[in-house]
Amino acid sequence: MAPDEAVVGCTGELVVGTRGAGGPGEVLVRIRGGTETFIAYSDEPLTRGVTVLVTESLGHRQVTVMAWGDPLIGDLGGTR
């Protein structure tokens, strides 16, 4: 399956935390007028509930994410 470029740049919330190199989690993303879940990989472990930014689509409903905070309010993302 080809990468889904529409999801790149979207933010979402982790519904299953990632384990960094230890394994993926799952992210819920608002896209295409609804919400969709994707398998989420990250460089660092991220906990459930963290807001993330999708940085890459890997195809087959898999994405790479990073912790994301609103730069206007100073939220740094990361762990809760």
ChimeraX commands (.cxc) that place a marker at each C-alpha (Angstrom):
marker #1 position 0.00,0.00,0.00 radius 0.5
marker #1 position 1.29,3.45,-0.91 radius 0.5
marker #1 position 2.04,6.03,1.78 radius 0.5
marker #1 position -0.94,8.22,2.78 radius 0.5
marker #1 position 0.51,11.72,2.44 radius 0.5
marker #1 position -2.76,13.35,3.62 radius 0.5
marker #1 position -1.94,12.32,7.21 radius 0.5
marker #1 position 1.55,13.93,7.25 radius 0.5
marker #1 position 1.44,17.17,9.23 radius 0.5
marker #1 position -1.71,16.20,11.13 radius 0.5
marker #1 position -1.78,16.05,14.92 radius 0.5
marker #1 position -3.34,13.28,16.92 radius 0.5
marker #1 position -3.53,11.66,20.33 radius 0.5
marker #1 position -1.85,8.41,21.29 radius 0.5
marker #1 position -4.43,5.83,22.31 radius 0.5
marker #1 position -1.65,3.27,22.89 radius 0.5
marker #1 position 1.76,4.60,23.96 radius 0.5
marker #1 position 4.83,3.98,21.83 radius 0.5
marker #1 position 7.94,2.22,23.15 radius 0.5
marker #1 position 10.53,3.91,20.95 radius 0.5
marker #1 position 12.78,1.21,19.49 radius 0.5
marker #1 position 10.82,-1.33,21.57 radius 0.5
marker #1 position 7.71,-1.15,19.42 radius 0.5
marker #1 position 4.85,0.90,18.05 radius 0.5
marker #1 position 1.74,2.36,19.59 radius 0.5
marker #1 position -1.47,3.65,18.05 radius 0.5
marker #1 position -2.53,7.22,17.22 radius 0.5
marker #1 position -6.01,8.64,16.63 radius 0.5
marker #1 position -5.88,11.38,13.96 radius 0.5
marker #1 position -8.60,13.80,12.85 radius 0.5
marker #1 position -8.52,13.56,9.05 radius 0.5
marker #1 position -10.88,13.56,6.06 radius 0.5
marker #1 position -13.82,14.84,8.13 radius 0.5
marker #1 position -13.56,12.10,10.75 radius 0.5
marker #1 position -11.03,10.21,12.85 radius 0.5
marker #1 position -8.79,7.32,11.87 radius 0.5
marker #1 position -6.26,5.22,13.76 radius 0.5
marker #1 position -2.76,4.43,12.57 radius 0.5
marker #1 position 0.08,2.31,13.93 radius 0.5
marker #1 position 2.53,4.88,15.33 radius 0.5
marker #1 position 6.32,4.65,15.59 radius 0.5
marker #1 position 8.53,7.15,17.45 radius 0.5
marker #1 position 12.23,7.51,18.27 radius 0.5
marker #1 position 11.51,7.96,21.98 radius 0.5
marker #1 position 8.87,6.23,24.12 radius 0.5
marker #1 position 5.68,8.32,24.39 radius 0.5
marker #1 position 2.83,7.70,26.82 radius 0.5
marker #1 position -0.86,7.27,26.12 radius 0.5
marker #1 position -2.72,10.57,25.81 radius 0.5
marker #1 position 0.22,12.56,24.46 radius 0.5
marker #1 position -0.45,14.87,21.51 radius 0.5
marker #1 position 1.77,13.97,18.55 radius 0.5
marker #1 position 2.58,15.29,15.09 radius 0.5
marker #1 position 2.65,12.83,12.17 radius 0.5
marker #1 position 6.00,13.37,10.42 radius 0.5
marker #1 position 5.99,10.53,7.89 radius 0.5
marker #1 position 3.61,8.00,6.35 radius 0.5
marker #1 position 5.11,4.52,6.01 radius 0.5
marker #1 position 2.19,2.98,4.10 radius 0.5
marker #1 position -0.10,0.18,5.34 radius 0.5
marker #1 position -1.68,2.61,7.87 radius 0.5
marker #1 position 1.67,3.09,9.66 radius 0.5
marker #1 position 3.14,6.50,10.55 radius 0.5
marker #1 position 6.09,8.07,12.32 radius 0.5
marker #1 position 5.21,10.56,15.06 radius 0.5
marker #1 position 6.88,12.96,17.49 radius 0.5
marker #1 position 5.60,14.64,20.65 radius 0.5
marker #1 position 3.90,17.91,19.79 radius 0.5
marker #1 position 2.79,20.90,21.78 radius 0.5
marker #1 position 1.03,24.08,20.75 radius 0.5
marker #1 position 3.86,26.59,20.15 radius 0.5
marker #1 position 1.50,29.47,20.93 radius 0.5
marker #1 position 0.85,28.33,24.52 radius 0.5
marker #1 position 4.21,26.75,25.24 radius 0.5
marker #1 position 2.95,23.16,25.63 radius 0.5
marker #1 position 5.99,20.93,25.08 radius 0.5
marker #1 position 4.16,17.63,24.54 radius 0.5
marker #1 position 6.14,14.62,25.77 radius 0.5
marker #1 position 4.80,12.69,28.74 radius 0.5
marker #1 position 1.80,13.34,30.93 radius 0.5
marker link #1:1,2 radius 0.2
marker link #1:2,3 radius 0.2
marker link #1:3,4 radius 0.2
marker link #1:4,5 radius 0.2
marker link #1:5,6 radius 0.2
marker link #1:6,7 radius 0.2
marker link #1:7,8 radius 0.2
marker link #1:8,9 radius 0.2
marker link #1:9,10 radius 0.2
marker link #1:10,11 radius 0.2
marker link #1:11,12 radius 0.2
marker link #1:12,13 radius 0.2
marker link #1:13,14 radius 0.2
marker link #1:14,15 radius 0.2
marker link #1:15,16 radius 0.2
marker link #1:16,17 radius 0.2
marker link #1:17,18 radius 0.2
marker link #1:18,19 radius 0.2
marker link #1:19,20 radius 0.2
marker link #1:20,21 radius 0.2
marker link #1:21,22 radius 0.2
marker link #1:22,23 radius 0.2
marker link #1:23,24 radius 0.2
marker link #1:24,25 radius 0.2
marker link #1:25,26 radius 0.2
marker link #1:26,27 radius 0.2
marker link #1:27,28 radius 0.2
marker link #1:28,29 radius 0.2
marker link #1:29,30 radius 0.2
marker link #1:30,31 radius 0.2
marker link #1:31,32 radius 0.2
marker link #1:32,33 radius 0.2
marker link #1:33,34 radius 0.2
marker link #1:34,35 radius 0.2
marker link #1:35,36 radius 0.2
marker link #1:36,37 radius 0.2
marker link #1:37,38 radius 0.2
marker link #1:38,39 radius 0.2
marker link #1:39,40 radius 0.2
marker link #1:40,41 radius 0.2
marker link #1:41,42 radius 0.2
marker link #1:42,43 radius 0.2
marker link #1:43,44 radius 0.2
marker link #1:44,45 radius 0.2
marker link #1:45,46 radius 0.2
marker link #1:46,47 radius 0.2
marker link #1:47,48 radius 0.2
marker link #1:48,49 radius 0.2
marker link #1:49,50 radius 0.2
marker link #1:50,51 radius 0.2
marker link #1:51,52 radius 0.2
marker link #1:52,53 radius 0.2
marker link #1:53,54 radius 0.2
marker link #1:54,55 radius 0.2
marker link #1:55,56 radius 0.2
marker link #1:56,57 radius 0.2
marker link #1:57,58 radius 0.2
marker link #1:58,59 radius 0.2
marker link #1:59,60 radius 0.2
marker link #1:60,61 radius 0.2
marker link #1:61,62 radius 0.2
marker link #1:62,63 radius 0.2
marker link #1:63,64 radius 0.2
marker link #1:64,65 radius 0.2
marker link #1:65,66 radius 0.2
marker link #1:66,67 radius 0.2
marker link #1:67,68 radius 0.2
marker link #1:68,69 radius 0.2
marker link #1:69,70 radius 0.2
marker link #1:70,71 radius 0.2
marker link #1:71,72 radius 0.2
marker link #1:72,73 radius 0.2
marker link #1:73,74 radius 0.2
marker link #1:74,75 radius 0.2
marker link #1:75,76 radius 0.2
marker link #1:76,77 radius 0.2
marker link #1:77,78 radius 0.2
marker link #1:78,79 radius 0.2
marker link #1:79,80 radius 0.2
view
